[in-house]
Amino acid sequence: MRNRSHRSRAVLAVAAAALLGVAGCDATGGNSPAPQGTTAKVRPSPKATPAWDRSPKSVAAVGDSITRGFDACTVLSDCPEASWATGSDTEVNSLAVRLLGTAGAAERSWNYAVTGARMADLPGQMARAATEKPELVAVMAGANDACRSSVSAMTSVAEFQADFEDALGTLRDALPKTQVYVSSVPDLKRLWSEGRSNPVGKQVWKLGICPSMLGDADSLDAAATLRRDTVQDRVEAYNKVLEEVCAKDKYCRFDGGAVFDYRFGTDQLSHWDWFHPSKTGQAWLAETAYRMVTAKKPVA
């Protein structure tokens, strides 16, 4: 009996020790101190969120006529050398030149923007840009979605969002970690306000430049005011989409509305059409993009 009692106590002790061991590991998530005389296993820390690379080694650009430098050098013509994103013109000092130097920009920057492009065209541009495997893609698109023949012809906010998400998805399918800088859509109503004081500019606008905003430039009646306000509201909605969609992508930075908020004057506008940026305007866009890309933290 004494032997059986001794064995029973021994079995109970082993069982209790085993139970305590299980409770000390699983029930507390493995954080209980290890028994004396043993070595605790240290779990690896979770990986930190990837840091934004403030000095990418290659740049591709997508977007519309602004990124093509339209009317920055000669009338009614693209001037990619004056592009804020990838141009070589020393007056502009483009984003690519600031990041890569003159020689580096010539070798490792690409401009796939197309004059007249809308957000629906961005997925195709992204696909072409991805073939170069850039470390940064600079995006400026959306002005042509609002600059239509009429208010009713503007791209809907839902379509705009779907197209932008499609564009980012196209890039992510090919290049999951490539960084993206997204510019806000410019303030089109300020373009009207600044340019309407110039008789030549108003004559050029009659050729069909952004009729939804710039048409009948001298009219201040209720209908014209409502039309311009509707276009402005749509631009603001586009910018909200750009901000919100970009925020969901850890490798994307929005400019925080810097381009939309910029209080530009006529010196920053092309004196051929009083709509597109001049070289001075392109230089400001380049400076702003560089500041955003190289900032330690994104703009809140």
C-alpha positions in Angstrom: 0.0 0.0 0.0 2.8 2.4 0.9 4.5 1.6 -2.5 1.2 2.2 -4.4 0.6 5.5 -2.5 4.2 6.6 -3.3 3.7 5.8 -7.0 0.4 7.6 -7.1 1.8 10.8 -5.6 4.7 10.6 -8.1 2.3 10.3 -11.1 0.2 13.2 -9.8 3.3 15.4 -9.4 4.4 14.6 -13.0 0.9 15.3 -14.3 0.7 18.6 -12.4 4.0 19.7 -13.7 3.0 19.0 -17.3 -0.3 20.9 -16.9 1.5 23.9 -15.5 3.9 23.7 -18.3 1.1 23.9 -20.9 -0.6 26.7 -19.0 2.7 28.7 -18.8 3.2 28.4 -22.6 -0.1 28.5 -24.4 -2.5 30.2 -22.1 -0.3 33.3 -21.6 1.0 33.4 -25.2 4.4 32.2 -24.3 5.3 35.2 -22.1 5.7 33.4 -18.7 9.2 33.4 -17.4 11.1 30.2 -18.1 11.8 27.8 -15.2 15.2 28.3 -13.4 18.0 26.5 -15.1 16.4 26.7 -18.6 16.9 29.1 -21.5 13.8 31.1 -22.6 13.0 31.2 -26.3 12.8 34.8 -27.6 10.2 35.2 -30.4 11.3 37.5 -33.3 9.8 40.9 -33.3 7.2 41.6 -36.1 8.7 43.3 -39.2 8.4 47.1 -39.2 6.4 48.9 -41.9 8.8 49.6 -44.8 10.4 53.0 -44.7 9.8 55.5 -47.5 12.9 55.7 -49.7 13.7 59.4 -49.9 16.3 58.9 -52.7 14.9 56.6 -55.4 17.3 55.8 -58.2 14.9 56.0 -61.1 11.7 57.9 -62.0 8.9 57.4 -64.4 6.1 59.9 -65.0 2.5 59.4 -66.0 -0.3 61.8 -66.6 -1.5 64.5 -69.0 -0.3 67.6 -70.8 1.1 69.3 -67.7 3.6 66.5 -67.3 4.4 66.6 -71.0 5.3 70.3 -70.6 2.7 71.4 -73.2 3.0 75.0 -74.2 5.9 75.6 -71.9 8.3 76.2 -74.8 6.4 76.7 -78.0 2.8 77.3 -78.9 0.5 74.3 -79.0 3.3 71.8 -78.6 4.6 69.3 -76.1 7.9 70.2 -74.5 8.9 67.2 -72.4 12.3 68.8 -71.7 10.4 71.3 -69.5 8.4 68.7 -67.6 8.3 69.1 -63.9 8.8 65.4 -63.5 11.5 64.3 -65.9 12.6 67.3 -67.9 16.2 68.3 -68.6 15.7 72.1 -68.8 17.9 73.8 -66.3 15.2 76.5 -65.7 12.9 73.8 -64.5 15.3 71.6 -62.5 12.9 68.7 -62.7 12.1 66.1 -60.0 14.3 63.6 -61.8 17.2 65.9 -62.1 17.0 66.9 -58.4 16.9 63.2 -57.4 19.3 61.7 -59.9 21.5 64.5 -61.2 21.5 65.5 -64.9 23.3 62.4 -66.2 21.2 60.1 -64.0 18.0 61.7 -65.1 18.9 61.2 -68.8 19.6 57.5 -68.2 17.0 56.5 -65.6 13.8 58.6 -66.1 10.9 58.1 -68.5 7.9 60.2 -69.4 4.8 58.2 -70.4 2.3 61.1 -69.9 0.1 62.0 -72.9 -1.4 65.3 -73.7 -5.2 65.1 -73.4 -5.1 62.0 -71.2 -7.8 61.4 -68.5 -7.7 59.1 -65.5 -9.1 56.3 -67.7 -5.9 56.4 -69.6 -3.7 56.0 -66.5 -3.8 52.2 -66.3 -2.2 51.9 -69.7 0.4 54.4 -68.9 1.2 52.6 -65.7 1.6 49.4 -67.5 4.1 51.0 -69.9 6.0 52.7 -67.1 6.2 49.4 -65.2 8.3 47.9 -67.9 11.2 50.2 -66.9 11.0 49.0 -63.3 11.3 52.5 -61.8 11.7 53.0 -58.1 9.4 56.0 -58.2 6.4 56.8 -60.4 5.2 60.5 -60.4 1.5 60.9 -61.1 -0.4 64.0 -62.2 -3.8 63.4 -63.8 -7.4 64.5 -63.4 -7.6 68.0 -64.9 -8.9 66.7 -68.2 -11.6 64.7 -66.4 -13.1 68.1 -65.2 -12.1 70.1 -68.3 -14.8 68.8 -70.7 -17.1 70.3 -73.2 -19.8 70.7 -70.5 -20.4 70.0 -66.9 -22.5 66.9 -67.8 -19.5 65.5 -69.7 -17.2 65.5 -66.7 -16.0 62.1 -65.4 -18.1 60.9 -62.5 -16.3 60.6 -59.1 -17.1 56.9 -59.0 -15.5 56.3 -62.5 -12.5 58.5 -61.5 -11.9 56.4 -58.4 -12.3 53.1 -60.2 -9.8 54.2 -62.9 -7.3 55.4 -60.3 -7.6 52.2 -58.3 -7.1 50.3 -61.6 -4.0 52.3 -62.4 -2.4 51.6 -59.0 -3.4 47.9 -59.2 -1.8 47.6 -62.6 1.5 49.0 -61.1 1.2 46.8 -58.0 0.7 43.6 -60.1 4.1 44.3 -61.8 6.0 46.2 -59.1 4.6 45.7 -55.6 7.2 47.9 -53.9 7.6 50.8 -56.3 6.9 54.1 -54.7 4.2 56.5 -56.1 4.0 60.3 -55.7 0.6 61.6 -56.5 0.0 65.3 -57.2 -3.4 66.9 -56.6 -5.4 68.3 -59.5 -4.8 72.0 -59.9 -7.3 74.7 -59.0 -9.1 75.2 -62.3 -11.2 78.1 -61.0 -8.1 80.0 -60.1 -6.9 79.5 -63.7 -10.1 81.2 -64.8 -9.7 84.0 -62.3 -6.0 84.7 -63.2 -6.2 84.3 -66.9 -9.5 86.1 -67.7 -7.8 89.5 -67.2 -5.7 88.8 -70.3 -7.5 89.5 -73.7 -5.1 87.2 -75.6 -5.7 84.4 -73.1 -9.5 84.7 -73.4 -9.2 84.5 -77.2 -7.1 81.3 -77.0 -9.6 79.8 -74.5 -12.3 80.1 -77.2 -10.4 77.5 -79.2 -11.7 74.9 -76.8 -9.5 75.0 -73.8 -11.4 73.6 -70.8 -14.9 74.9 -71.8 -16.6 73.6 -68.7 -14.6 76.1 -66.6 -13.2 78.7 -69.1 -16.1 79.0 -71.6 -17.8 82.4 -71.7 -15.0 83.7 -69.4 -16.5 87.2 -68.9 -19.9 86.0 -67.9 -20.7 86.4 -64.2 -24.4 85.6 -64.3 -25.9 82.9 -62.1 -25.7 80.1 -64.7 -22.0 80.7 -65.4 -21.2 81.0 -61.7 -23.0 77.7 -61.0 -21.2 76.0 -63.8 -17.8 77.0 -62.5 -18.6 76.1 -59.0 -19.8 72.7 -60.1 -16.5 72.1 -61.9 -14.6 73.2 -58.8 -16.6 70.9 -56.6 -15.8 68.0 -58.9 -12.0 68.8 -58.8 -12.2 68.8 -55.0 -13.9 65.5 -55.0 -11.2 64.1 -57.4 -8.5 65.2 -55.0 -10.3 63.5 -52.1 -10.3 60.3 -54.1 -6.6 60.6 -54.8 -5.8 61.2 -51.1 -8.0 58.3 -49.8 -6.9 55.7 -52.4 -3.3 56.6 -52.0 -3.6 56.4 -48.2 -4.5 52.7 -48.6 -1.1 52.0 -50.3 1.9 52.0 -48.0 4.2 52.9 -50.9 2.1 55.9 -52.0 2.4 59.6 -51.1 -0.2 62.3 -51.9 0.9 65.9 -52.0 -1.6 66.9 -49.3 -3.4 69.2 -51.7 -0.3 71.4 -52.2 -0.8 71.8 -56.0 -4.5 72.6 -55.7 -3.8 75.1 -52.9 -1.0 76.9 -54.7 -1.8 80.6 -55.2 -0.1 80.9 -58.6 -0.1 84.0 -60.7 0.2 84.8 -64.4 4.0 84.3 -64.4 3.4 80.6 -63.6 1.1 80.3 -66.7 2.0 79.7 -70.3 1.7 83.0 -72.2 0.6 81.0 -75.2 -2.6 79.6 -73.7 -2.9 81.1 -70.1 -3.8 77.6 -68.9 -0.8 75.3 -68.8 2.2 76.0 -66.6 5.1 78.1 -67.9 8.6 77.0 -67.2 8.3 79.0 -64.0 5.2 77.1 -63.1 6.9 73.8 -64.0 9.8 74.6 -61.8 7.4 75.2 -58.9 5.8 71.8 -59.5 9.2 70.2 -59.5 10.3 71.9 -56.3 7.1 70.8 -54.6 7.3 67.2 -55.8 10.9 67.0 -54.6 10.0 68.4 -51.2 7.2 65.8 -50.8 9.3 62.9 -52.0 12.3 63.7 -49.8 10.3 64.6 -46.7 10.9 62.3 -43.6 7.1 62.0 -43.2 4.2 62.4 -45.6 2.1 65.6 -45.5 -0.8 65.1 -43.1 
